[in-house]
Amino acid sequence: MYKNDYLENYINNNKSSRYLVKGYDYTVQNKFDILVIKELGFIYSEEGKHDLMEFKDELIKANIKEFLLIEKSSGLMDILHALNSVNIKIVNLVKIDHRDKWEDMHTIKGIKMEVES
């Protein structure tokens, strides 16, 4: 199961990027082996530019080199372009299996992203 002490500390102190906190909570809840970021919303918009930079900075501070992006938004291409603009690049497409709280097996598809400093 994925664990990051930096994020644990910052979540307890309510100081981390909301996108990263939501993703980390989702990852821990579902017992994934890789950080899963779900729904980045409007991080690609002009208003979201600060959130994008904060997200990237927090990834670097937490020593996160890669994560799995799961996005259902019609703005997926905009999100990928925004991430690319801050050197968060696509690695490949990935499927991961996990069991939910009822022990049912599920497969999630996502885009594996790499954080470049």
PyMOL CGO cylinders between C-alpha atoms (Angstrom):
from pymol import cmd
from pymol.cgo import CYLINDER

trace = [
    CYLINDER, 0.00, 0.00, 0.00, 1.24, 3.50, -0.88, 0.3, 1, 1, 1, 1, 1, 1,
    CYLINDER, 1.24, 3.50, -0.88, 2.38, 5.70, 2.01, 0.3, 1, 1, 1, 1, 1, 1,
    CYLINDER, 2.38, 5.70, 2.01, 4.10, 9.09, 2.07, 0.3, 1, 1, 1, 1, 1, 1,
    CYLINDER, 4.10, 9.09, 2.07, 5.21, 10.52, 5.43, 0.3, 1, 1, 1, 1, 1, 1,
    CYLINDER, 5.21, 10.52, 5.43, 5.47, 14.06, 4.08, 0.3, 1, 1, 1, 1, 1, 1,
    CYLINDER, 5.47, 14.06, 4.08, 1.84, 13.99, 2.94, 0.3, 1, 1, 1, 1, 1, 1,
    CYLINDER, 1.84, 13.99, 2.94, 0.69, 12.35, 6.17, 0.3, 1, 1, 1, 1, 1, 1,
    CYLINDER, 0.69, 12.35, 6.17, 2.27, 15.19, 8.14, 0.3, 1, 1, 1, 1, 1, 1,
    CYLINDER, 2.27, 15.19, 8.14, 0.86, 17.91, 5.92, 0.3, 1, 1, 1, 1, 1, 1,
    CYLINDER, 0.86, 17.91, 5.92, -2.64, 16.42, 5.85, 0.3, 1, 1, 1, 1, 1, 1,
    CYLINDER, -2.64, 16.42, 5.85, -2.64, 16.37, 9.64, 0.3, 1, 1, 1, 1, 1, 1,
    CYLINDER, -2.64, 16.37, 9.64, -1.64, 20.06, 9.62, 0.3, 1, 1, 1, 1, 1, 1,
    CYLINDER, -1.64, 20.06, 9.62, -4.07, 20.98, 6.80, 0.3, 1, 1, 1, 1, 1, 1,
    CYLINDER, -4.07, 20.98, 6.80, -1.30, 22.55, 4.69, 0.3, 1, 1, 1, 1, 1, 1,
    CYLINDER, -1.30, 22.55, 4.69, -1.08, 20.64, 1.40, 0.3, 1, 1, 1, 1, 1, 1,
    CYLINDER, -1.08, 20.64, 1.40, -2.56, 21.13, -2.06, 0.3, 1, 1, 1, 1, 1, 1,
    CYLINDER, -2.56, 21.13, -2.06, -6.22, 20.14, -2.10, 0.3, 1, 1, 1, 1, 1, 1,
    CYLINDER, -6.22, 20.14, -2.10, -5.69, 18.06, -5.25, 0.3, 1, 1, 1, 1, 1, 1,
    CYLINDER, -5.69, 18.06, -5.25, -2.84, 16.17, -3.63, 0.3, 1, 1, 1, 1, 1, 1,
    CYLINDER, -2.84, 16.17, -3.63, -4.74, 15.64, -0.36, 0.3, 1, 1, 1, 1, 1, 1,
    CYLINDER, -4.74, 15.64, -0.36, -7.83, 14.31, -2.16, 0.3, 1, 1, 1, 1, 1, 1,
    CYLINDER, -7.83, 14.31, -2.16, -5.67, 12.02, -4.28, 0.3, 1, 1, 1, 1, 1, 1,
    CYLINDER, -5.67, 12.02, -4.28, -3.71, 10.74, -1.31, 0.3, 1, 1, 1, 1, 1, 1,
    CYLINDER, -3.71, 10.74, -1.31, -6.89, 10.07, 0.68, 0.3, 1, 1, 1, 1, 1, 1,
    CYLINDER, -6.89, 10.07, 0.68, -8.35, 8.20, -2.32, 0.3, 1, 1, 1, 1, 1, 1,
    CYLINDER, -8.35, 8.20, -2.32, -5.11, 6.20, -2.70, 0.3, 1, 1, 1, 1, 1, 1,
    CYLINDER, -5.11, 6.20, -2.70, -4.96, 5.19, 0.97, 0.3, 1, 1, 1, 1, 1, 1,
    CYLINDER, -4.96, 5.19, 0.97, -8.68, 4.39, 1.11, 0.3, 1, 1, 1, 1, 1, 1,
    CYLINDER, -8.68, 4.39, 1.11, -8.41, 2.03, -1.84, 0.3, 1, 1, 1, 1, 1, 1,
    CYLINDER, -8.41, 2.03, -1.84, -5.01, 0.60, -0.82, 0.3, 1, 1, 1, 1, 1, 1,
    CYLINDER, -5.01, 0.60, -0.82, -3.28, 1.37, -4.12, 0.3, 1, 1, 1, 1, 1, 1,
    CYLINDER, -3.28, 1.37, -4.12, 0.47, 0.81, -4.54, 0.3, 1, 1, 1, 1, 1, 1,
    CYLINDER, 0.47, 0.81, -4.54, 0.90, 4.06, -6.48, 0.3, 1, 1, 1, 1, 1, 1,
    CYLINDER, 0.90, 4.06, -6.48, -0.42, 7.55, -5.77, 0.3, 1, 1, 1, 1, 1, 1,
    CYLINDER, -0.42, 7.55, -5.77, -3.68, 8.00, -7.70, 0.3, 1, 1, 1, 1, 1, 1,
    CYLINDER, -3.68, 8.00, -7.70, -4.79, 11.55, -8.48, 0.3, 1, 1, 1, 1, 1, 1,
    CYLINDER, -4.79, 11.55, -8.48, -8.43, 11.71, -9.43, 0.3, 1, 1, 1, 1, 1, 1,
    CYLINDER, -8.43, 11.71, -9.43, -10.17, 14.70, -11.01, 0.3, 1, 1, 1, 1, 1, 1,
    CYLINDER, -10.17, 14.70, -11.01, -7.89, 17.72, -11.27, 0.3, 1, 1, 1, 1, 1, 1,
    CYLINDER, -7.89, 17.72, -11.27, -10.87, 19.91, -12.13, 0.3, 1, 1, 1, 1, 1, 1,
    CYLINDER, -10.87, 19.91, -12.13, -10.05, 23.30, -13.63, 0.3, 1, 1, 1, 1, 1, 1,
    CYLINDER, -10.05, 23.30, -13.63, -6.36, 23.34, -12.70, 0.3, 1, 1, 1, 1, 1, 1,
    CYLINDER, -6.36, 23.34, -12.70, -5.61, 24.13, -16.35, 0.3, 1, 1, 1, 1, 1, 1,
    CYLINDER, -5.61, 24.13, -16.35, -7.58, 27.40, -16.38, 0.3, 1, 1, 1, 1, 1, 1,
    CYLINDER, -7.58, 27.40, -16.38, -5.98, 30.82, -15.96, 0.3, 1, 1, 1, 1, 1, 1,
    CYLINDER, -5.98, 30.82, -15.96, -7.53, 31.03, -12.49, 0.3, 1, 1, 1, 1, 1, 1,
    CYLINDER, -7.53, 31.03, -12.49, -6.09, 27.61, -11.65, 0.3, 1, 1, 1, 1, 1, 1,
    CYLINDER, -6.09, 27.61, -11.65, -2.50, 28.52, -12.60, 0.3, 1, 1, 1, 1, 1, 1,
    CYLINDER, -2.50, 28.52, -12.60, -1.56, 29.11, -8.94, 0.3, 1, 1, 1, 1, 1, 1,
    CYLINDER, -1.56, 29.11, -8.94, -3.10, 25.73, -8.00, 0.3, 1, 1, 1, 1, 1, 1,
    CYLINDER, -3.10, 25.73, -8.00, -1.07, 24.06, -10.77, 0.3, 1, 1, 1, 1, 1, 1,
    CYLINDER, -1.07, 24.06, -10.77, 2.21, 25.49, -9.51, 0.3, 1, 1, 1, 1, 1, 1,
    CYLINDER, 2.21, 25.49, -9.51, 1.30, 24.65, -5.90, 0.3, 1, 1, 1, 1, 1, 1,
    CYLINDER, 1.30, 24.65, -5.90, 0.44, 21.08, -6.97, 0.3, 1, 1, 1, 1, 1, 1,
    CYLINDER, 0.44, 21.08, -6.97, 3.82, 20.68, -8.73, 0.3, 1, 1, 1, 1, 1, 1,
    CYLINDER, 3.82, 20.68, -8.73, 5.73, 22.18, -5.78, 0.3, 1, 1, 1, 1, 1, 1,
    CYLINDER, 5.73, 22.18, -5.78, 4.00, 19.84, -3.32, 0.3, 1, 1, 1, 1, 1, 1,
    CYLINDER, 4.00, 19.84, -3.32, 4.79, 16.82, -5.52, 0.3, 1, 1, 1, 1, 1, 1,
    CYLINDER, 4.79, 16.82, -5.52, 8.47, 17.77, -5.47, 0.3, 1, 1, 1, 1, 1, 1,
    CYLINDER, 8.47, 17.77, -5.47, 8.50, 18.46, -1.70, 0.3, 1, 1, 1, 1, 1, 1,
    CYLINDER, 8.50, 18.46, -1.70, 6.85, 15.08, -1.07, 0.3, 1, 1, 1, 1, 1, 1,
    CYLINDER, 6.85, 15.08, -1.07, 9.49, 13.42, -3.30, 0.3, 1, 1, 1, 1, 1, 1,
    CYLINDER, 9.49, 13.42, -3.30, 6.79, 12.03, -5.59, 0.3, 1, 1, 1, 1, 1, 1,
    CYLINDER, 6.79, 12.03, -5.59, 8.38, 11.01, -8.89, 0.3, 1, 1, 1, 1, 1, 1,
    CYLINDER, 8.38, 11.01, -8.89, 5.28, 9.54, -10.51, 0.3, 1, 1, 1, 1, 1, 1,
    CYLINDER, 5.28, 9.54, -10.51, 1.56, 9.16, -10.03, 0.3, 1, 1, 1, 1, 1, 1,
    CYLINDER, 1.56, 9.16, -10.03, -1.46, 7.76, -11.83, 0.3, 1, 1, 1, 1, 1, 1,
    CYLINDER, -1.46, 7.76, -11.83, -3.89, 10.32, -13.24, 0.3, 1, 1, 1, 1, 1, 1,
    CYLINDER, -3.89, 10.32, -13.24, -7.53, 9.26, -13.48, 0.3, 1, 1, 1, 1, 1, 1,
    CYLINDER, -7.53, 9.26, -13.48, -9.57, 11.89, -15.23, 0.3, 1, 1, 1, 1, 1, 1,
    CYLINDER, -9.57, 11.89, -15.23, -13.09, 11.61, -16.60, 0.3, 1, 1, 1, 1, 1, 1,
    CYLINDER, -13.09, 11.61, -16.60, -13.37, 15.26, -17.50, 0.3, 1, 1, 1, 1, 1, 1,
    CYLINDER, -13.37, 15.26, -17.50, -13.95, 16.48, -21.01, 0.3, 1, 1, 1, 1, 1, 1,
    CYLINDER, -13.95, 16.48, -21.01, -11.03, 18.81, -20.24, 0.3, 1, 1, 1, 1, 1, 1,
    CYLINDER, -11.03, 18.81, -20.24, -8.52, 15.94, -20.17, 0.3, 1, 1, 1, 1, 1, 1,
    CYLINDER, -8.52, 15.94, -20.17, -6.41, 17.37, -23.00, 0.3, 1, 1, 1, 1, 1, 1,
    CYLINDER, -6.41, 17.37, -23.00, -6.32, 20.78, -21.31, 0.3, 1, 1, 1, 1, 1, 1,
    CYLINDER, -6.32, 20.78, -21.31, -5.21, 19.13, -18.07, 0.3, 1, 1, 1, 1, 1, 1,
    CYLINDER, -5.21, 19.13, -18.07, -2.48, 17.16, -19.85, 0.3, 1, 1, 1, 1, 1, 1,
    CYLINDER, -2.48, 17.16, -19.85, -1.23, 20.32, -21.59, 0.3, 1, 1, 1, 1, 1, 1,
    CYLINDER, -1.23, 20.32, -21.59, -1.21, 22.20, -18.26, 0.3, 1, 1, 1, 1, 1, 1,
    CYLINDER, -1.21, 22.20, -18.26, 0.73, 19.41, -16.53, 0.3, 1, 1, 1, 1, 1, 1,
    CYLINDER, 0.73, 19.41, -16.53, 3.15, 19.27, -19.46, 0.3, 1, 1, 1, 1, 1, 1,
    CYLINDER, 3.15, 19.27, -19.46, 3.75, 23.03, -19.11, 0.3, 1, 1, 1, 1, 1, 1,
    CYLINDER, 3.75, 23.03, -19.11, 5.20, 22.43, -15.61, 0.3, 1, 1, 1, 1, 1, 1,
    CYLINDER, 5.20, 22.43, -15.61, 7.21, 19.33, -16.65, 0.3, 1, 1, 1, 1, 1, 1,
    CYLINDER, 7.21, 19.33, -16.65, 4.80, 16.65, -15.51, 0.3, 1, 1, 1, 1, 1, 1,
    CYLINDER, 4.80, 16.65, -15.51, 4.92, 14.24, -18.45, 0.3, 1, 1, 1, 1, 1, 1,
    CYLINDER, 4.92, 14.24, -18.45, 2.95, 11.22, -19.66, 0.3, 1, 1, 1, 1, 1, 1,
    CYLINDER, 2.95, 11.22, -19.66, 4.81, 7.93, -19.18, 0.3, 1, 1, 1, 1, 1, 1,
    CYLINDER, 4.81, 7.93, -19.18, 2.22, 5.39, -20.36, 0.3, 1, 1, 1, 1, 1, 1,
    CYLINDER, 2.22, 5.39, -20.36, -1.26, 4.02, -19.82, 0.3, 1, 1, 1, 1, 1, 1,
    CYLINDER, -1.26, 4.02, -19.82, -1.71, 1.74, -16.82, 0.3, 1, 1, 1, 1, 1, 1,
    CYLINDER, -1.71, 1.74, -16.82, -4.31, -0.63, -15.39, 0.3, 1, 1, 1, 1, 1, 1,
    CYLINDER, -4.31, -0.63, -15.39, -4.29, -1.34, -11.66, 0.3, 1, 1, 1, 1, 1, 1,
    CYLINDER, -4.29, -1.34, -11.66, -6.40, -3.82, -9.75, 0.3, 1, 1, 1, 1, 1, 1,
    CYLINDER, -6.40, -3.82, -9.75, -7.74, -3.26, -6.27, 0.3, 1, 1, 1, 1, 1, 1,
    CYLINDER, -7.74, -3.26, -6.27, -10.35, -4.63, -3.90, 0.3, 1, 1, 1, 1, 1, 1,
    CYLINDER, -10.35, -4.63, -3.90, -13.05, -2.37, -2.54, 0.3, 1, 1, 1, 1, 1, 1,
    CYLINDER, -13.05, -2.37, -2.54, -14.36, -2.47, 1.03, 0.3, 1, 1, 1, 1, 1, 1,
    CYLINDER, -14.36, -2.47, 1.03, -16.68, -5.35, 0.05, 0.3, 1, 1, 1, 1, 1, 1,
    CYLINDER, -16.68, -5.35, 0.05, -13.68, -7.31, -1.28, 0.3, 1, 1, 1, 1, 1, 1,
    CYLINDER, -13.68, -7.31, -1.28, -14.87, -7.02, -4.89, 0.3, 1, 1, 1, 1, 1, 1,
    CYLINDER, -14.87, -7.02, -4.89, -12.04, -6.75, -7.45, 0.3, 1, 1, 1, 1, 1, 1,
    CYLINDER, -12.04, -6.75, -7.45, -11.96, -3.68, -9.71, 0.3, 1, 1, 1, 1, 1, 1,
    CYLINDER, -11.96, -3.68, -9.71, -9.64, -2.53, -12.46, 0.3, 1, 1, 1, 1, 1, 1,
    CYLINDER, -9.64, -2.53, -12.46, -8.89, 1.15, -12.87, 0.3, 1, 1, 1, 1, 1, 1,
    CYLINDER, -8.89, 1.15, -12.87, -7.31, 2.61, -16.00, 0.3, 1, 1, 1, 1, 1, 1,
    CYLINDER, -7.31, 2.61, -16.00, -5.22, 5.75, -15.82, 0.3, 1, 1, 1, 1, 1, 1,
    CYLINDER, -5.22, 5.75, -15.82, -2.34, 7.70, -17.26, 0.3, 1, 1, 1, 1, 1, 1,
    CYLINDER, -2.34, 7.70, -17.26, 0.98, 7.25, -15.48, 0.3, 1, 1, 1, 1, 1, 1,
    CYLINDER, 0.98, 7.25, -15.48, 2.62, 10.66, -15.10, 0.3, 1, 1, 1, 1, 1, 1,
    CYLINDER, 2.62, 10.66, -15.10, 6.24, 11.48, -14.26, 0.3, 1, 1, 1, 1, 1, 1,
    CYLINDER, 6.24, 11.48, -14.26, 7.27, 14.57, -12.29, 0.3, 1, 1, 1, 1, 1, 1,
    CYLINDER, 7.27, 14.57, -12.29, 10.41, 16.24, -13.66, 0.3, 1, 1, 1, 1, 1, 1,
    CYLINDER, 10.41, 16.24, -13.66, 12.06, 18.90, -11.51, 0.3, 1, 1, 1, 1, 1, 1,
]
cmd.load_cgo(trace, "trace")
